[in-house]
């Protein structure tokens, strides 16, 4: 089964730390400018999902959402959540660790697009 969202070992390690500190998490990537286009990590109870958000999948049972308009640009790609050094200027939970989440992408193959019913 092809996943729309995956994570690197470094991202999984950071998610485990954040879960130990904060409990259940969720990720959201909006289509905004600046930090709005980077994935943000929140305590699950601290962010409201709306009709304009699309669930891409989960990482370690922590849901990852994307704004619907942003998803239209990214729906042909598989996203991989990763971590880089450097502080973003957001309210995302990883910021105190001196790192930030990023996404890397690759285009789905024709077979994967058919499997995911995207074409």
C-alpha positions in Angstrom: 0.0 0.0 0.0 1.3 3.4 -1.0 1.3 6.1 1.7 0.8 9.8 1.0 2.9 10.7 4.0 6.0 9.0 5.5 8.7 10.0 7.9 12.4 9.7 8.2 14.0 8.0 11.3 15.0 11.4 12.6 11.5 12.7 12.4 10.1 9.6 14.1 12.7 10.0 16.9 11.6 13.6 17.4 7.9 12.7 17.3 8.5 10.2 20.1 10.1 12.9 22.2 7.3 15.3 21.6 4.7 12.6 22.4 6.5 11.9 25.7 6.2 15.6 26.5 2.8 16.5 25.0 0.8 13.3 24.5 -1.2 12.9 21.3 -0.1 15.1 18.4 -1.2 16.2 15.0 0.4 17.8 12.0 -0.9 20.4 9.7 0.5 22.0 6.6 -1.4 25.0 5.2 -0.9 26.9 2.0 0.1 30.1 3.7 3.2 32.1 3.0 6.4 31.9 5.1 6.0 29.4 8.0 2.5 28.5 6.8 3.9 26.3 4.1 6.0 24.2 6.5 4.5 21.4 8.5 3.4 22.4 12.0 3.2 20.0 15.0 0.6 20.7 17.7 -1.0 19.0 20.6 -4.0 17.3 19.1 -6.4 19.1 21.3 -4.9 22.5 20.4 -5.7 22.7 16.7 -9.1 22.6 15.1 -9.5 20.7 11.8 -12.1 22.1 9.4 -13.9 21.2 6.2 -11.0 22.7 4.2 -8.5 20.2 5.6 -7.5 16.9 4.0 -6.2 13.9 6.1 -3.1 12.6 4.2 -2.5 9.8 6.7 -0.7 9.2 10.0 2.8 9.0 11.3 3.0 6.8 14.4 -0.7 7.2 14.7 -0.4 11.0 14.8 -2.6 12.4 11.9 -1.1 14.7 9.2 -3.5 17.2 7.6 -3.1 19.6 4.7 -5.2 22.5 3.7 -7.4 21.5 0.8 -6.1 24.2 -1.6 -2.5 23.2 -0.8 -3.4 19.5 -1.3 -4.5 20.2 -4.9 -0.9 21.2 -5.6 0.7 18.3 -3.7 -1.8 15.4 -4.4 0.5 13.9 -7.0 3.4 13.6 -4.6 4.4 11.5 -1.7 5.5 13.6 1.2 8.3 12.6 3.7 8.4 14.4 7.0 12.0 15.2 8.0 13.8 17.3 10.5 16.5 20.0 9.9 18.6 22.1 12.3 17.4 25.7 12.6 14.6 27.4 14.3 11.4 28.2 12.4 9.4 31.2 13.6 6.2 29.3 14.3 4.3 27.8 17.2 5.2 24.3 16.2 6.2 22.1 19.2 9.6 21.2 17.9 10.9 24.7 17.9 12.5 24.6 21.5 14.7 21.8 20.3 16.5 24.0 17.8 15.1 22.1 14.8 12.1 22.2 12.5 10.0 19.8 10.5 10.2 20.0 6.7 8.6 17.9 4.0 10.4 16.4 1.0 8.4 15.2 -1.9 8.6 12.8 -4.9 6.1 12.3 -7.7 3.9 9.2 -7.5 4.4 6.7 -10.2 1.5 6.0 -12.6 0.8 2.8 -10.7 0.7 4.6 -7.4 -1.6 7.2 -8.7 -4.0 4.5 -9.9 -3.8 2.7 -6.5 -4.5 5.9 -4.7 -7.4 6.8 -7.1 -5.9 10.2 -7.9 -6.2 9.9 -11.7 
